[in-house]
Amino acid sequence: MTEIHDPCFEWTEVVDLFGIKEENPEMLDAERDRILERINALTYRYGREYVIKKITLQTTH
């Protein structure tokens, strides 16, 4: 049996991966949507594992 997983990230995952503090009320929904759109475009192109590795490398350097 195979399961189909949606490769898209949700905002809560992005917050966890990037360590974004939700207490920033100035982050507009449009900005959140733009960030998610860019991350999910990369996810569709390269896969979730690639994006997670890329985020990890960016945040540890």
C-alpha positions as a Markdown table, in Angstrom:
| # | Residue | x | y | z |
|---|---|---|---|---|
| 1 | Met | 0.0 | 0.0 | 0.0 |
| 2 | Thr | 1.4 | 3.4 | -0.9 |
| 3 | Glu | 0.5 | 6.7 | 0.7 |
| 4 | Ile | 0.4 | 9.9 | -1.2 |
| 5 | His | 1.8 | 12.7 | 0.9 |
| 6 | Asp | 1.3 | 16.4 | 0.1 |
| 7 | Pro | 4.8 | 17.8 | -0.3 |
| 8 | Cys | 3.8 | 21.3 | 0.7 |
| 9 | Phe | 4.9 | 22.8 | 3.9 |
| 10 | Glu | 2.4 | 24.5 | 6.2 |
| 11 | Trp | 3.1 | 27.7 | 8.0 |
| 12 | Thr | 3.6 | 26.0 | 11.4 |
| 13 | Glu | 6.3 | 23.8 | 9.9 |
| 14 | Val | 8.1 | 26.8 | 8.4 |
| 15 | Val | 7.9 | 28.5 | 11.8 |
| 16 | Asp | 9.6 | 25.5 | 13.4 |
| 17 | Leu | 12.2 | 25.0 | 10.7 |
| 18 | Phe | 13.3 | 28.7 | 10.6 |
| 19 | Gly | 12.7 | 29.4 | 14.3 |
| 20 | Ile | 10.3 | 32.3 | 13.4 |
| 21 | Lys | 8.9 | 34.0 | 16.4 |
| 22 | Glu | 5.1 | 34.3 | 16.0 |
| 23 | Glu | 5.0 | 37.2 | 18.4 |
| 24 | Asn | 5.9 | 39.5 | 15.5 |
| 25 | Pro | 2.5 | 41.1 | 14.7 |
| 26 | Glu | 4.0 | 43.1 | 11.8 |
| 27 | Met | 4.4 | 40.0 | 9.6 |
| 28 | Leu | 1.5 | 40.3 | 7.3 |
| 29 | Asp | -0.5 | 37.5 | 5.8 |
| 30 | Ala | 0.8 | 38.5 | 2.4 |
| 31 | Glu | 4.4 | 38.1 | 3.6 |
| 32 | Arg | 3.6 | 34.7 | 5.1 |
| 33 | Asp | 2.0 | 33.6 | 1.8 |
| 34 | Arg | 5.0 | 34.8 | -0.2 |
| 35 | Ile | 7.4 | 32.8 | 2.0 |
| 36 | Leu | 5.2 | 29.7 | 1.8 |
| 37 | Glu | 4.9 | 30.1 | -2.0 |
| 38 | Arg | 8.7 | 30.2 | -2.4 |
| 39 | Ile | 9.4 | 27.3 | -0.1 |
| 40 | Asn | 6.7 | 25.2 | -1.7 |
| 41 | Ala | 7.9 | 26.0 | -5.2 |
| 42 | Leu | 11.3 | 24.6 | -4.2 |
| 43 | Thr | 9.6 | 21.6 | -2.6 |
| 44 | Tyr | 7.8 | 20.7 | -5.7 |
| 45 | Arg | 10.9 | 21.1 | -7.8 |
| 46 | Tyr | 13.5 | 19.4 | -5.5 |
| 47 | Gly | 11.5 | 17.6 | -2.7 |
| 48 | Arg | 11.0 | 18.1 | 1.0 |
| 49 | Glu | 14.3 | 16.5 | 2.0 |
| 50 | Tyr | 16.2 | 19.0 | -0.2 |
| 51 | Val | 14.4 | 22.0 | 1.3 |
| 52 | Ile | 14.9 | 20.8 | 4.9 |
| 53 | Lys | 18.6 | 20.2 | 4.3 |
| 54 | Lys | 18.9 | 23.6 | 2.6 |
| 55 | Ile | 17.1 | 25.3 | 5.5 |
| 56 | Thr | 19.3 | 23.5 | 8.0 |
| 57 | Leu | 22.5 | 24.5 | 6.3 |
| 58 | Gln | 21.3 | 28.2 | 6.1 |
| 59 | Thr | 20.4 | 28.4 | 9.7 |
| 60 | Thr | 23.5 | 26.7 | 11.1 |
| 61 | His | 26.1 | 28.9 | 9.3 |
